[in-house]
Amino acid sequence: MRQVNVYRLDVGSCNGCDIEVFSALATRFRLEELGIKLVGDPSEANVLIITGVPTVKTRGMLREVYEKLRPPKLAIAVGACALSGEAFEGSYSVDGMVDEIIHVNAYVPGCPPSPHAIVGALIDILKLEPKAWEVPSGFKGMPNIDAEKCTGCGACAQVCPTGAIEMVDEGCERRVWFKYEKCISCALCEEVCPEEAVRLAGERPGATGDRKAIGTSAKMELRRCAACGNIFAPAPQLRRTLNRILENEKKFLEYQDLIAQAMDLCKNCRSLPENIRKAKGLLFKLDLTA
């Protein structure tokens, strides 16, 4: 395409992404030199940028605007709301996702994404020569998880305000999944992680063709109770807890095996009279040692 005409459509958002879209189309990014310009009539456009989540009032409008586009009818969904519904997910007025109504060629995650990421999506989708921009110092993008450090404790999932973090247990394995389609880069996961396993990346997220595939994850083994055999906790979390105890109280090293045995029981088995007696005996020994 020699001339690229872009039409912007907000189907239901807070307007945060709209501001970034207009910034992306500003003269500083020199998109006109690439033959890209913003138009006010969808029938003149061949690229559609959508922000927000479709509502009962805008669903039909989205389809009508898309049908008016000129070939090749390229659509870019911008921002967490367009990708997942984000803060508006589950609202009575929300009526499906953007890609359930029209075909979407690229997704740009973020709340809101930077204008650089939006421009990058245009360059990618149009197969133009890429541009590089410096990321400002202190920039916080999407979270990265260190699979070696993550213990699967679930603290990050508990504090995530948008439900962007899922804990999925399958058999003897737990998967911690950070879904970028819902992430707003609030950094609460980074702040709460006791193992410093989560860090918000100092780079802008790029565009992707599959909104559900973008993210980062870690997998870990789940421990079975030594008594009943039921799965009850992530193995790395138990190991890290034991290590912390021994690091803080080196006098307990001689009781390391007994402490590990006590930790290797599920909640139900720990409450059995026999195991309660053993636990009290161990606590008495540790108290004397300390």
HELIX and SHEET records of a PDB file:
HELIX    1   1 GLY A   16  ALA A   24  1                                   9    
HELIX    2   2 THR A   27  PHE A   29  5                                   3    
HELIX    3   3 LEU A   31  LEU A   34  5                                   4    
HELIX    4   4 PRO A   42  GLU A   44  5                                   3    
HELIX    5   5 ARG A   59  LYS A   68  1                                  10    
HELIX    6   6 ALA A   80  SER A   84  1                                   5    
HELIX    7   7 GLU A   86  PHE A   88  5                                   3    
HELIX    8   8 VAL A   98  GLU A  100  5                                   3    
HELIX    9   9 PRO A  115  ILE A  125  1                                  11    
HELIX   10  10 ALA A  155  VAL A  159  1                                   5    
HELIX   11  11 LEU A  188  VAL A  192  1                                   5    
HELIX   12  12 ARG A  211  ALA A  213  5                                   3    
HELIX   13  13 ALA A  235  ASN A  248  1                                  14    
HELIX   14  14 LYS A  250  TYR A  255  5                                   6    
HELIX   15  15 GLN A  256  MET A  263  1                                   8    
HELIX   16  16 LYS A  267  ARG A  270  1                                   4    
HELIX   17  17 PRO A  273  THR A  289  1                                  17    
SHEET    1   A 5 ILE A  36  LEU A  38  0                                        
SHEET    2   A 5 VAL A   4  ASP A  10  1                                        
SHEET    3   A 5 VAL A  47  THR A  51  1                                        
SHEET    4   A 5 LEU A  74  VAL A  78  1                                        
SHEET    5   A 5 ALA A 106  VAL A 108  1                                        
SHEET    1   B 2 PRO A 143  ILE A 145  0                                        
SHEET    2   B 2 VAL A 198  LEU A 200 -1                                        
SHEET    1   C 4 ILE A 165  GLU A 170  0                                        
SHEET    2   C 4 GLU A 173  LYS A 179 -1                                        
SHEET    3   C 4 GLY A 215  ARG A 224 -1                                        
SHEET    4   C 4 ILE A 231  PRO A 234 -1                                        
END                                                                             
